[in-house]
Amino acid sequence: MTEISKGEISIAGASLPFWHYRAGEDAIIEFDSCGCACPIPMQNAMAGLERIATRREKLIMINGFEPQGLYERIRDHFTWQVEHLSAERVMVVFTPIAGSADRLDFSQRHCKG
């Protein structure tokens, strides 16, 4: 099994550490917001999504729950796949939709509710 080399990167508007690495042919950026209260997961997800909107990258979000409010906000701009890692951890892999992702209003980074 090949070990993945991750490097920390700076993402504009993020408050959590982000990591960049390659997985096969894919360039990935990743952050972990498990244990963080709203609005931290949403703010960091939107910062990461803004970065990948015009790049050939995917965003991986590790969180304590599925971000349903985020899904509604990005539905026409990104696709996502979910993998439940444990009862308390979920991994969501976001991919930009070409020609649409860069038109999302990334300034809306607050949680509703």
N, C-alpha and C positions, 0 to 999 in steps of 0.2 A: 504494500500500500504506500502510495506517495504522500509524503508529508507536505502540507500546505503552509507556505510562508506568508504570514499576514503582517502587513505594515500599517501603523496608525496613520490616519490622514485627518486633515482639518476640513470640516464641512461648514460653510457659512450658515449661521442660524442654529447650529446644533449645540446642545449642552451636554451630550454624552459622547464618549469616545466612539469613533468610527474606524473600521479596519478595511483595508483594501487587499484583495488577493485574486488569484486566478484559480478557477476550478475547471479543468479541461480547457475548452475554448471560451468559456465565459469569464468576463471581468466582473468581480463582485465587490460591492461595498456592504458592510454589515454593522449593525449596532444591536445592543442588548438593553432593553428597557424593562426587564423583569424587576419587579419590586418598586417601580417608579409610579407615582401617582399622576393623575391627569393634572396638567396638560403635557407633561414631559414626553410620553410616548408619541402623541400626535405631533408635537412641535418637531421632534427629531425625525419622525417619519416624513413629514412634509419637507424638511431640509434635505433629507436623502433623496426623496422623489424629485425634488427640483434639480438636484445634481444629475440624476440619471435621465432626466427628460430629454436631453439633447446629446447623450453619450451612448455608447454601446456597452452599457453596464446593467447589472441587475442589482436590486436592493434586497438584502435579507434583514428582516426585523425579527428579533427574538423577543417575545413578550409573554406576560402572564396570562393573556387571554386574546381572543381574536378581536381586532380593532374594527368592529362593525361600523362605527361612525365614519371611520376613514374610508371604508369600502364605498359607502354612499357618495362621498365627496369625490373620489377618483374614478368611479365606475367607467366612464367613457374615455379615460385617458391612459389607464394602466390595466394590465391583467395581473392576477395573483394566484398563487398556489399555496395551500396550507398543509403543514405537517405537524401533527400533535406529537411533541417530543416527550411529554409526561403530563400528568394531571395539572401541573402548574406552569407548563412552558409550551408555547406554540411558536413555530417558525413560519413566517410568511415571506414568500419570494415574489417580489414585484418586478414586472417587466414593462417598459414603456410601450405604448402603442404609437408606432411611427406616424407622424403627421398630426397627432392629437395630444400627446403628452405635454408638449411645450406650450399648449394653450390653456392649461389649468391655472387657476388663480392660486399661486403658492403663498400669498399673503395671509390666507385664511388658515391659521395654525392653532386655533383654539378648539377646545372640546365643547360639544353641545351637551346640555343637560343640567 
